[in-house]
């Protein structure tokens, strides 16, 4: 085996090791980090729903109190 062939064999072997490391890192990201992100997004969605309900409640109370006030004191 020539010196050049030996060098290419080393490069190919290192590339194979790097590919295995990259695949392992991708699996770790998919299994671990994305699961955490999905759980966090679910929590945020629930929090946003609660805030949305509160805003609607405040709006309904505001409109109702305005209408009741207008009925009590006569519409001007």
MIDOSE-1310 file (N, C-alpha, C; in nm, 2 decimals, decimal comma, always signed):
residues 76
xxxx	+0,09/-0,12/+0,00/+0,00/+0,00/+0,00/+0,09/+0,12/+0,00; +0,06/+0,21/-0,09/+0,14/+0,33/-0,10/+0,11/+0,43/+0,01; +0,19/+0,53/+0,03/+0,17/+0,63/+0,13/+0,04/+0,71/+0,11; +0,01/+0,73/-0,02/-0,11/+0,81/-0,05/-0,24/+0,72/-0,02
xxxx	-0,23/+0,59/-0,05/-0,34/+0,50/-0,02/-0,36/+0,49/+0,13; -0,25/+0,48/+0,20/-0,26/+0,48/+0,35/-0,33/+0,60/+0,41; -0,29/+0,72/+0,35/-0,35/+0,84/+0,40/-0,50/+0,85/+0,37; -0,54/+0,80/+0,25/-0,69/+0,80/+0,21/-0,76/+0,70/+0,30
xxxx	-0,70/+0,59/+0,34/-0,76/+0,49/+0,43/-0,78/+0,55/+0,57; -0,69/+0,63/+0,62/-0,70/+0,70/+0,74/-0,81/+0,80/+0,74; -0,82/+0,88/+0,63/-0,92/+0,98/+0,61/-1,06/+0,91/+0,61; -1,07/+0,81/+0,53/-1,20/+0,73/+0,52/-1,24/+0,68/+0,66
xxxx	-1,15/+0,62/+0,73/-1,18/+0,57/+0,86/-1,22/+0,68/+0,96; -1,16/+0,79/+0,96/-1,19/+0,91/+1,04/-1,33/+0,96/+1,00; -1,36/+0,97/+0,87/-1,49/+1,01/+0,83/-1,60/+0,91/+0,88; -1,57/+0,79/+0,87/-1,67/+0,69/+0,92/-1,70/+0,71/+1,07
xxxx	-1,59/+0,73/+1,15/-1,61/+0,76/+1,29/-1,69/+0,89/+1,31; -1,66/+0,99/+1,23/-1,73/+1,12/+1,25/-1,88/+1,10/+1,21; -1,91/+1,02/+1,11/-2,05/+1,00/+1,07/-2,12/+0,93/+1,19; -2,06/+0,83/+1,25/-2,12/+0,76/+1,36/-2,15/+0,86/+1,48
xxxx	-2,05/+0,95/+1,50/-2,07/+1,05/+1,61/-2,18/+1,14/+1,58; -2,19/+1,19/+1,45/-2,30/+1,28/+1,41/-2,43/+1,21/+1,42; -2,44/+1,09/+1,38/-2,57/+1,01/+1,39/-2,61/+1,00/+1,54; -2,52/+0,97/+1,62/-2,55/+0,96/+1,77/-2,59/+1,10/+1,82
xxxx	-2,53/+1,20/+1,78/-2,57/+1,34/+1,83/-2,71/+1,37/+1,78; -2,74/+1,34/+1,66/-2,88/+1,36/+1,60/-2,98/+1,28/+1,68; -2,95/+1,16/+1,71/-3,05/+1,07/+1,79/-3,07/+1,13/+1,93; -2,96/+1,18/+1,99/-2,97/+1,24/+2,12/-3,06/+1,37/+2,12
xxxx	-3,04/+1,45/+2,01/-3,12/+1,57/+2,00/-3,27/+1,53/+1,98; -3,29/+1,44/+1,89/-3,43/+1,40/+1,87/-3,50/+1,34/+1,99; -3,43/+1,26/+2,06/-3,49/+1,19/+2,18/-3,50/+1,27/+2,30; -3,40/+1,36/+2,32/-3,39/+1,43/+2,45/-3,44/+1,58/+2,43
xxxx	-3,38/+1,65/+2,35/-3,40/+1,80/+2,35/-3,54/+1,83/+2,29; -3,58/+1,76/+2,18/-3,70/+1,79/+2,12/-3,82/+1,75/+2,21; -3,80/+1,64/+2,29/-3,91/+1,60/+2,38/-3,93/+1,71/+2,49; -3,82/+1,77/+2,53/-3,83/+1,88/+2,63/-3,90/+2,00/+2,57
xxxx	-3,86/+2,03/+2,45/-3,92/+2,15/+2,38/-4,07/+2,13/+2,36; -4,10/+2,01/+2,32/-4,25/+1,98/+2,30/-4,32/+1,99/+2,43; -4,27/+1,94/+2,54/-4,34/+1,96/+2,67/-4,35/+2,11/+2,71; -4,24/+2,18/+2,69/-4,25/+2,33/+2,72/-4,35/+2,40/+2,63
xxxx	-4,36/+2,36/+2,51/-4,46/+2,43/+2,42/-4,60/+2,39/+2,46; -4,62/+2,27/+2,51/-4,75/+2,23/+2,56/-4,79/+2,31/+2,68; -4,70/+2,33/+2,77/-4,72/+2,42/+2,89/-4,75/+2,56/+2,85; -4,68/+2,61/+2,75/-4,71/+2,75/+2,71/-4,84/+2,76/+2,65
xxxx	-4,89/+2,66/+2,57/-5,02/+2,66/+2,51/-5,13/+2,67/+2,62; -5,11/+2,59/+2,72/-5,21/+2,59/+2,83/-5,21/+2,72/+2,90; -5,10/+2,78/+2,92/-5,09/+2,91/+2,98/-5,16/+3,02/+2,90; -5,14/+3,01/+2,77/-5,20/+3,11/+2,68/-5,35/+3,09/+2,68
xxxx	-5,40/+2,97/+2,68/-5,54/+2,94/+2,69/-5,60/+3,01/+2,81; -5,54/+2,99/+2,93/-5,59/+3,05/+3,05/-5,59/+3,20/+3,04; -5,49/+3,26/+2,99/-5,49/+3,41/+2,97/-5,60/+3,45/+2,88; -5,62/+3,38/+2,77/-5,73/+3,41/+2,68/-5,86/+3,40/+2,74
xxxx	-5,89/+3,30/+2,83/-6,01/+3,29/+2,90/-6,03/+3,41/+3,00; -5,92/+3,45/+3,06/-5,93/+3,57/+3,15/-5,96/+3,70/+3,08; -5,90/+3,71/+2,97/-5,93/+3,84/+2,89/-6,07/+3,84/+2,84; -6,13/+3,73/+2,80/-6,27/+3,72/+2,76/-6,36/+3,75/+2,88
xxxx	-6,32/+3,70/+3,00/-6,40/+3,72/+3,12/-6,40/+3,87/+3,15; -6,29/+3,94/+3,15/-6,28/+4,08/+3,17/-6,36/+4,16/+3,07; -6,35/+4,12/+2,95/-6,43/+4,19/+2,84/-6,58/+4,17/+2,87; -6,63/+4,05/+2,90/-6,77/+4,03/+2,93/-6,82/+4,12/+3,04
xxxx	-6,74/+4,12/+3,15/-6,77/+4,20/+3,27/-6,78/+4,34/+3,23; -6,68/+4,39/+3,16/-6,68/+4,53/+3,12/-6,80/+4,57/+3,03; -6,83/+4,49/+2,94/-6,95/+4,51/+2,85/-7,08/+4,51/+2,93; -7,09/+4,40/+3,02/-7,21/+4,39/+3,10/-7,23/+4,51/+3,19
xxxx	-7,12/+4,55/+3,26/-7,13/+4,67/+3,35/-7,17/+4,79/+3,27; -7,12/+4,81/+3,15/-7,15/+4,93/+3,07/-7,30/+4,92/+3,03; -7,35/+4,81/+2,99/-7,49/+4,79/+2,95/-7,58/+4,81/+3,07; -7,55/+4,75/+3,18/-7,63/+4,77/+3,31/-7,63/+4,92/+3,35
xxxx	-7,52/+4,98/+3,34/-7,51/+5,13/+3,38/-7,60/+5,21/+3,28; -7,60/+5,18/+3,16/-7,68/+5,25/+3,06/-7,83/+5,23/+3,08; -7,86/+5,10/+3,12/-8,01/+5,07/+3,14/-8,05/+5,14/+3,27; -7,97/+5,14/+3,38/-8,01/+5,20/+3,50/-8,03/+5,35/+3,49
xxxx	-7,94/+5,42/+3,42/-7,94/+5,56/+3,41/-8,00/+5,61/+3,28; -8,05/+5,53/+3,21/-8,12/+5,57/+3,08/-8,01/+5,59/+2,97; -8,04/+5,55/+2,86/-7,95/+5,56/+2,74/-7,95/+5,71/+2,70; -7,83/+5,77/+2,70/-7,83/+5,91/+2,66/-7,76/+5,93/+2,52
